[in-house]
Structures are given as structure tokens and as C-alpha cells.
Amino acid sequence: MSSPGKGDMASITRIGLFGNPRKTDLPRAVQMIADQCTAAGVEVFASEDLVGGVPSSIPLMPNQELIEKVDLVIALGGDGTMLRAGRVLGLSGVPLMGVNLGSLGYLTDVPLDEVPSALKMVLAGKFHLETRSRVYCSVWRQGKKIAKASALNDLVVNMGPLPRALDMELLMDGDSLGRFLGDGIIVSTPTGSTAYNLSAGGPICQSTVDCLLVAPICPHSLGMRPLIVAGDTKIELILHETGEGAILTADGQKTHVLANGDRLAFQEANREVNLVKFPQSSFYRVLRHKLNWGGTTRRSGSES
């Protein structure tokens, strides 16, 4: 949902940079931001992960110290960089803007050549914040919580090192939907509906809808289909048999090893991420341009 936040109510005077140091365009993007911010009297700081990739004039600091110091974070890279930055932001409420230095860039919706105009709008306050929900999971083994994870896109349970189907049981608010074999399951937020969920046959969901999406991965049952459930639904997964093991992955980056009998409880997290959006930003525009929604269209009046 769109809502006022820290970036709407106060001027931006300090900007923090996260990034993927392996991106060849990173130094160019950093220099563009630094030059523009210096001219506007705005301070720039960078994550210590970017050592060697930023000018010596930009102070480096640990992530948590950076978050406490800045009014806005700019993530430079692909969607993976955005997801990592969103996880670091936690409960801070600091707005996050993505600059796309990757390929698809579904979350990082500012192209490199539009950085000057986007930053100009941000410094002028011509933006709004879009609050994105996260999904949380706790892992229980023999009555004890052994692990937890949260994600902006999705939490995925899938096979371990050997390609053997998992024997799972899915429950919604305590009611079992049945036991089934499959390669795993995806529990995603609306933001993550266009990620692994989409590739696994799940539906696309508008990013501001209060819901969670559940998509079985290659289920060995025609009756186990993708679901959209209310955001406050308690989703549980029991792993009856994992073969050589199973893995829980958060946003494709953080993993936990699972075992037979583990019970996973999923729910909406109390951690939200505030994404910077501009007047021209549109969920449907992103579908059209990033996902080639509708394919190639024929101009009206053209010959058949």
C-alpha cells in the first residue's frame, strides 16, 4: 500500500549506498550520485561491502551504522541487491530506492541512465513510499524452534542434494489440505508473485494486496494447486519424509537445512519495507515492460 513515511515528511540530507561490487557499472553509478548529491549539499555514505568500489571521499561504515545515519538507501545492482538491502533495513523504516545494474530489474526500477532525473525528484520530494509486506517462517523440531527466516519475495522449501520428492502436508489455519509428494513449496508475498512463484505456475498479484501466495513445486497430485490466502492466514507445512534432506531458502540467499518431521509455520512478518516510487510508477507498466506482458502488439492501422 502507499503510505507516508520518513522520506515523505522530511528532506533527504543523507543518503546511504548498498551495491553489488561485481557490477561493472557500479563505479559510474556511484560517481553520478556523489556528484549530484555534493552539488545539492547532501551527504553520501556507503556500506563497507563496497570497499574499493567507491571514491575515497565517500565514508564507508557497517550496514547497521549506515542505516541509523541516513534518510534514504539506494541499492545499486539487480533484484538480489534490493532483497539483501531490504533484509538489512529490517524495522528501520528507511526508504529504499533501486537502481538497476542487472538484467530484468523487476524491483530495481530506475535504469542507470535515469539516475540523475530520479535523484533530482527524490531530493525535491517528488516521490511516494509504497509499503511492501514480508513473509516470516519459524521452523519447529520436536517442539522447539530451531530456525527462523523472513523474506521480501519468498520463502522456499525444496529438495536437498538428491532429486527425490518430498512427502509434505499443508495446513491452513489448522485445517489440513492433504498430504502430497512434490519438489517443494513456495510461500511468497505479492511482491514476490512475479519471481519463483510465477515460474512455478502461481498467479501474479498486485503488490499492495494484503495476502500471501502458496505455490506447490511440481506436485505429484492434480488436486494440489496454487493458492492466494488472506494475509493473516496461518500456513503450516509438515515434512513427513525428506529423503536426503530439504532446504528452506529466504529470497534465494539465506538457507536452513531441514529434516524429517520438521514443522514450518509461515505468516506475514511485522517487518515492512518502504520502496521509493515516482508519479510515473505503475504496477501494470512494470508488467508490460519488464515481463513483456501481452507480447508484441500490432500498431493500429497496420497491414494484416
C-alpha positions, 0 to 999 in steps of 0.5 A, a space after each residue: 500500500 502507499 503510505 507516508 513515511 520518513 522520506 515523505 515528511 522530511 528532506 533527504 540530507 543523507 543518503 546511504 549506498 548498498 551495491 553489488 561490487 561485481 557490477 561493472 557499472 557500479 563505479 559510474 553509478 556511484 560517481 553520478 550520485 556523489 556528484 549530484 548529491 555534493 552539488 545539492 549539499 547532501 551527504 553520501 555514505 556507503 556500506 563497507 561491502 563496497 570497499 574499493 568500489 567507491 571514491 575515497 571521499 565517500 565514508 564507508 561504515 557497517 550496514 547497521 551504522 549506515 542505516 541509523 545515519 541516513 534518510 534514504 538507501 539506494 541499492 545499486 545492482 539487480 533484484 538480489 541487491 534490493 532483497 539483501 538491502 531490504 533484509 538489512 533495513 529490517 524495522 528501520 523504516 528507511 526508504 529504499 530506492 533501486 537502481 538497476 545494474 542487472 538484467 530484468 530489474 523487476 524491483 530495481 526500477 530506475 535504469 542507470 541512465 535515469 539516475 540523475 532525473 530520479 535523484 533530482 525528484 527524490 531530493 525535491 520530494 517528488 516521490 511516494 513510499 509504497 509499503 511492501 509486506 514480508 513473509 516470516 517462517 519459524 521452523 519447529 523440531 520436536 517442539 522447539 524452534 530451531 530456525 527462523 527466516 523472513 523474506 521480501 519475495 519468498 520463502 522456499 522449501 525444496 529438495 536437498 542434494 538428491 532429486 527425490 520428492 518430498 512427502 509434505 502436508 499443508 495446513 491452513 489455519 489448522 485445517 489440513 489440505 492433504 498430504 502430497 509428494 512434490 519438489 517443494 513449496 513456495 510461500 511468497 508475498 505479492 511482491 514476490 508473485 512475479 519471481 519463483 512463484 510465477 515460474 512455478 505456475 502461481 498467479 501474479 498479484 498486485 503488490 499492495 494486496 494484503 495476502 500471501 501466495 502458496 505455490 506447490 513445486 511440481 506436485 505429484 497430485 492434480 488436486 494440489 494447486 496454487 493458492 492466494 490466502 488472506 494475509 493473516 492466514 496461518 500456513 503450516 507445512 509438515 515434512 513427513 519424509 525428506 529423503 536426503 534432506 530439504 532446504 528452506 531458502 529466504 529470497 534465494 540467499 539465506 538457507 536452513 537445512 531441514 529434516 524429517 518431521 520438521 514443522 514450518 509455520 509461515 505468516 506475514 512478518 511485522 517487518 515492512 519495507 518502504 520502496 521509493 516510487 515516482 508519479 510515473 510508477 505503475 504496477 501494470 507498466 512494470 508488467 508490460 515492460 519488464 515481463 513483456 506482458 501481452 507480447 508484441 502488439 500490432 500498431 493500429 492501422 497496420 497491414 494484416 
